[in-house]
Amino acid sequence: MKTWKLVSGILSIIMFVFVTFQSCAAGAYNALSSNGEVSGSAGALVAVMLLAGGIVSIACRKGNRGGNIAIAILYGIGSFVGVMMAGSYTDLKVWSFWCLVCSLLATISISGFKTASIITTASLFFIWTLFVLFFGSNDIVRTNKTVNNDSNSSAIFETNKGLFTVDLTVPADYAGNHTQQELNETAEEFGYDSITLNVDGSITYKMTKRQHEELMDETRKEINNQLQDMIGGEDYPSFTDIKANSDFTEFTVTTTSEDLNMTESMSIFVFYTYGGLYSAFSGKDIDNIHVKYVNQNTGNVISEADSKDL
């Protein structure tokens, strides 16, 4: 069980990075399409549960009843929120099943089941997770296919700026299940030039530059709100201030810590995600995202990190 806790904890921390990025993208798409979903916020909460659960799992891997209870609760919350609020963010259901696996195994550990039972249960749920990931994603892509065969497949957000208009392509993973007729009605309702459902399931919005600026304003507001939520939060209680430049390529984090712990060190990926997401929506290429941690009392730089070094 010690090995499982260590491996699952490391994997959960790694997943935290991916889920954070996807959640930001899903939130931006929800704002763009005005679909009323909260899958972006739900994904952010699942990401936090993955990070917290992973850290507790590693810290309590030698066996601790209280630790197992905490693991079961953290992952259980992540699983429930993800399944109930995934909406068009289909990958969130996969991360939720991973949380469910970890929560159930922690519960089994509390109950004192034999190791063989734990391994068997883990194997079954891992196979089920793969099943959902493979077949669930394929069904969504097949459902979204249309007769528009001219657009290229897109796995990431793409923004192309013309003289008077901007094309923003949302990947199929975040586009949800829509028909072209529904998108035409949405385009008319919100005044977009057009919304096209592509053959790969992605959706391309053609909008005026003014509308794109409004979208970027909303994106900036959302990122700044997320940064404010990090200050003094449950995961980052030592953070007292976070400042970012206008294009989110430079972050300065003020903290009461003299040395960064594991959670604080992992926060660089959150900042990399926000910077990368803003760049994708703005259509501007960036070479690097710089993060600096400063001690509140001394003003000394504790640590610095650059995305280009990854």
C-alpha positions in Angstrom: 0.0 0.0 0.0 3.0 2.3 0.7 4.0 2.0 -3.0 0.5 2.7 -4.2 0.2 5.8 -2.1 3.6 7.1 -3.3 2.9 6.4 -7.0 -0.7 7.7 -6.9 0.4 10.8 -5.0 3.0 11.6 -7.6 0.6 11.0 -10.5 -2.1 13.1 -8.8 0.4 16.1 -8.5 1.3 15.7 -12.2 -2.4 15.5 -13.1 -3.0 18.7 -11.1 -0.9 20.6 -13.8 -3.0 19.2 -16.7 -6.3 19.7 -15.0 -5.5 23.3 -14.1 -4.7 24.1 -17.7 -7.8 22.4 -19.0 -10.0 24.0 -16.4 -8.8 27.5 -17.3 -9.5 26.7 -21.0 -12.9 25.3 -20.2 -13.8 28.3 -18.1 -12.8 30.7 -20.9 -14.9 28.6 -23.4 -17.9 28.8 -21.1 -17.6 32.6 -21.0 -17.2 32.7 -24.7 -20.2 30.6 -25.5 -22.3 31.9 -22.5 -23.5 28.3 -22.0 -24.2 28.7 -18.3 -21.8 25.9 -17.3 -19.4 26.0 -14.3 -17.2 23.2 -15.6 -14.1 25.5 -15.5 -14.6 26.2 -11.8 -15.4 22.6 -11.1 -12.2 21.5 -12.8 -10.2 24.0 -10.7 -11.6 22.5 -7.6 -10.9 19.0 -8.8 -7.3 20.1 -9.5 -7.0 21.4 -6.0 -8.3 18.1 -4.6 -5.7 16.2 -6.8 -2.9 18.3 -5.4 -4.0 18.1 -1.8 -4.8 14.4 -2.0 -1.5 13.7 -3.7 0.5 15.5 -1.1 -1.3 13.9 1.8 -1.0 10.5 0.1 2.8 10.9 -0.1 3.1 12.2 3.4 1.0 9.4 4.9 2.3 6.5 2.8 3.7 4.6 5.7 0.3 4.0 7.1 -1.9 6.4 9.1 -5.6 6.0 9.7 -6.2 9.7 9.9 -4.3 10.2 6.7 -6.3 7.6 4.9 -9.5 9.3 6.0 -8.2 12.6 4.7 -7.2 11.0 1.4 -10.7 9.4 1.1 -12.4 12.7 1.7 -10.2 14.9 -0.5 -10.4 12.5 -3.5 -14.1 11.8 -2.8 -14.9 15.5 -3.0 -13.0 15.8 -6.3 -14.8 12.8 -7.8 -18.3 14.0 -6.8 -17.7 17.6 -8.1 -16.1 16.4 -11.3 -18.9 14.0 -12.2 -21.7 16.2 -11.3 -20.4 19.4 -12.9 -18.3 18.3 -15.9 -20.8 19.5 -18.6 -19.1 19.8 -21.9 -15.6 19.4 -20.3 -15.6 15.7 -20.9 -12.1 15.0 -19.7 -13.1 16.1 -16.2 -15.0 12.9 -15.9 -11.8 10.9 -16.4 -9.9 12.9 -13.7 -13.0 12.3 -11.5 -12.8 8.6 -11.9 -9.1 8.7 -10.9 -10.2 10.5 -7.8 -12.8 7.9 -7.2 -10.2 5.1 -7.5 -7.9 6.8 -4.9 -10.8 7.5 -2.6 -12.1 3.9 -2.7 -8.6 2.5 -2.1 -8.1 4.8 0.9 -11.5 3.6 2.2 -10.5 0.0 1.7 -7.2 0.7 3.5 -9.2 2.1 6.5 -11.3 -1.0 6.5 -8.3 -3.3 6.7 -8.8 -5.3 3.6 -6.0 -7.5 2.3 -3.5 -6.2 -0.1 -4.7 -8.6 -2.8 -8.2 -7.1 -2.6 -6.8 -3.6 -2.9 -4.7 -4.5 -6.0 -7.7 -6.2 -7.6 -10.0 -3.2 -7.0 -7.3 -0.8 -8.3 -6.9 -2.8 -11.5 -10.6 -2.9 -12.1 -11.1 0.8 -11.7 -8.0 1.6 -13.7 -9.4 -0.4 -16.6 -12.7 1.3 -16.2 -11.0 4.7 -16.3 -9.3 3.8 -19.5 -12.6 2.6 -21.0 -14.2 5.9 -20.2 -11.2 7.9 -21.6 -11.1 6.0 -24.9 -14.8 5.3 -25.7 -16.2 8.4 -24.1 -14.0 10.8 -26.0 -14.5 9.0 -29.3 -18.3 9.1 -28.9 -18.2 12.9 -28.4 -16.0 13.5 -31.5 -18.3 11.3 -33.6 -21.4 13.1 -32.4 -19.9 16.5 -33.3 -18.9 15.7 -36.9 -20.5 17.7 -39.7 -20.2 18.2 -43.5 -17.6 21.0 -43.1 -14.4 19.2 -44.3 -12.3 22.3 -45.0 -11.0 23.0 -41.4 -7.8 21.5 -40.1 -7.9 19.4 -37.0 -7.0 21.3 -33.8 -5.9 19.9 -30.5 -5.2 23.4 -29.0 -6.8 26.8 -28.9 -5.9 28.7 -32.0 -6.3 32.4 -32.6 -5.9 34.0 -36.1 -6.2 37.8 -36.5 -7.3 39.3 -39.7 -7.6 43.0 -40.7 -11.1 43.4 -39.2 -11.9 40.0 -37.7 -10.5 37.4 -35.4 -10.9 33.6 -35.7 -10.8 31.6 -32.5 -10.8 27.8 -32.7 -11.9 25.8 -29.6 -10.7 22.2 -29.5 -13.3 19.4 -29.6 -12.5 18.4 -26.0 -13.9 21.8 -24.8 -16.5 22.4 -27.5 -19.3 20.3 -26.1 -22.0 18.6 -28.1 -23.6 21.1 -30.5 -25.3 21.1 -33.9 -24.5 23.7 -36.6 -28.0 25.0 -36.3 -27.5 25.6 -32.6 -24.3 27.5 -33.3 -25.9 29.6 -36.0 -28.5 30.6 -33.4 -25.8 31.4 -30.9 -23.9 33.5 -33.4 -27.0 35.5 -34.2 -27.9 36.0 -30.5 -24.4 37.3 -29.6 -23.6 39.1 -32.8 -20.7 36.9 -33.9 -19.9 36.9 -37.7 -20.2 33.1 -37.6 -19.6 30.0 -35.5 -18.6 26.9 -37.5 -18.6 23.3 -36.3 -15.6 21.6 -37.9 -15.2 18.0 -39.0 -12.9 17.2 -36.0 -15.5 18.5 -33.5 -13.7 21.7 -32.9 -15.6 25.0 -33.1 -14.4 28.2 -34.9 -15.7 31.6 -33.8 -15.3 34.5 -36.2 -15.7 37.7 -34.3 -14.9 41.4 -34.7 -11.8 42.8 -33.1 -13.9 44.6 -30.6 -15.6 41.4 -29.5 -12.2 39.7 -29.2 -11.0 42.6 -26.9 -14.1 42.0 -24.8 -13.2 38.3 -24.6 -9.7 39.2 -23.5 -11.0 41.5 -20.9 -13.1 38.7 -19.5 -10.1 36.4 -19.6 -7.9 38.8 -17.8 -10.6 39.3 -15.1 -11.0 35.6 -14.6 -7.2 35.0 -14.3 -6.8 37.9 -11.8 -9.7 36.5 -9.8 -8.0 33.1 -9.7 -4.7 34.7 -8.6 -6.5 36.5 -5.8 -8.1 33.3 -4.6 -4.6 31.8 -4.3 -3.5 34.5 -1.8 -3.8 33.1 1.7 -5.9 30.2 0.5 -5.9 26.7 1.9 -3.2 25.5 -0.4 -1.0 28.6 -0.3 -1.5 30.2 3.2 1.9 31.8 3.1 1.2 33.8 -0.1 0.4 37.4 0.8 0.4 39.0 -2.7 0.6 38.0 -6.4 1.4 40.5 -9.1 1.4 39.8 -12.9 2.2 42.0 -15.9 -0.4 42.8 -18.5 0.2 39.7 -20.7 0.8 37.3 -17.8 4.4 36.5 -18.7 5.9 37.7 -15.4 4.6 36.8 -12.0 5.9 38.1 -8.6 4.7 36.1 -5.6 5.2 37.6 -2.1 5.3 35.0 0.7 6.1 34.7 4.4 8.0 31.5 3.7 11.8 31.6 3.8 12.0 28.4 1.8 9.3 27.0 -0.6 7.6 23.8 0.4 6.4 21.2 -2.2 3.0 22.8 -2.7 4.4 26.3 -3.1 7.1 25.0 -5.6 4.4 23.3 -7.7 2.5 26.6 -8.0 4.8 27.6 -10.8 2.8 25.3 -13.1 -0.3 27.3 -12.2 1.3 30.5 -13.4 2.7 28.8 -16.5 -0.8 27.6 -17.3 -2.4 31.1 -16.9 0.3 32.7 -19.1 0.0 30.0 -21.8 -3.8 30.3 -21.8 -3.8 34.0 -22.1 -1.2 33.8 -25.0 -3.4 31.2 -26.8 -6.5 33.4 -26.6 -4.6 36.6 -27.5 -2.9 35.1 -30.6 0.5 36.3 -29.4 3.4 33.9 -29.2 5.5 34.1 -26.1 9.0 32.8 -25.5 9.0 32.5 -21.7 6.9 32.9 -18.5 9.0 34.0 -15.5 7.9 33.4 -11.9 9.7 35.0 -8.9 9.1 34.3 -5.2 10.0 37.1 -2.8 10.1 36.9 1.0 7.7 39.5 2.6 10.0 40.4 5.5 13.4 40.6 3.9 12.5 41.4 0.3 15.0 38.8 -0.9 14.2 36.6 -3.8 13.7 33.0 -2.6 13.3 31.3 -5.9 12.9 32.0 -9.6 11.7 29.8 -12.4 11.3 30.1 -16.2 9.0 28.1 -18.5 11.6 28.0 -21.2 13.8 25.8 -18.9 11.3 23.0 -18.9 
